[in-house]
Amino acid sequence: MPFPAPQVPPVRSEPQPQAQPGEPVLPPGPGGDPLTRPAVLVGAGVGIAVLCLVAGFSIGRAHPYSGSRAPREPVVAADGLGVREAQSAAQQSAAAEEYRKLVEEQQRRDSERQAAQAQEQLSRSADEAARAADERARRMPFGGSYTFPDGLKVTMAPLKGYTPERNSWTVLPKDATFVRISIAVENTSAEEISLYGSGMLFVKDSDGNLLHPTNGEGEYKSLPDSLRPGAKSTLVESYGVPRATDDPFTVSYAHSAGTDRRDVLWSGSPEGLR
């Protein structure tokens, strides 16, 4: 006997809210029921999230980040280290070059200073040698000549003996050899030479004692105040040299050329004039 078909209770459908006038009508859901607004919003959010994931995955495959950027970080660091090393080497090279220039400059200055000192020493030695040579030239025997820097040439003539006149106003040394001293002067320059301060003789015996002139009347001849170029004159004086010794005596003649004052010294013996 066949079994009776089971009875299915009727399904009661919930009343669905009706759209108000002016609102959009939502499409039905998968079961045929119309979708509610919250469901539509949730679905839209899920769809947007899925689209973002898909787009990101596609971009990552087209431009892989992990395979291109990660290995370059050490390369960049290595490049930076190389640049710093190159800069440091360049700075050291520049500093070494600057130091080399300073050393060369100091060496150049030292060489110039040493050369100047050597030149000064040579000049000083030359001046000393010239003064010594001039000193020797101004020390000569009777009859010698010397020319002063301004061109005045002086020459002592050979000694001449004479017999002085005896009178009441002349005091003659006893036991003496009487000599006549003549000094010829000549202006060898192109300028006039002043004889102011010149023309005075200093005669000393072998002991350094100053002898006084024994000029008689008409026996003394002085020099003019100046000499023109090429002019000549003669200074004449008489002295009594002690007869007790044959040691040489000296005759000194001084002349000033501006502030340069020098003397000429002749020396000799009166032997043979007694």
Secondary structure by P-SEA (a helix, b strand, c coil): cccccccccbbbbcccccccccbbbbccccccccccaaaaaaaaaaaaaaaaaaaaaaaaaacccccccccaaaaaaaaaaaaaaaaaaaaaaaaaaaaaaaaaaaaaaaaaaaaaaaaaaaaaaaaaaaaaaaaaaacccccbbbbcccbbbbbbccbbbbbbbbccccccccbbbbbbbbbbbbbcccbbbbcccccbbbbbccccbbbbbbcccccbbbbcccccccccbbbbbbbbcccccccbbbbbbbbbcccbbbbbbbbbbccccc
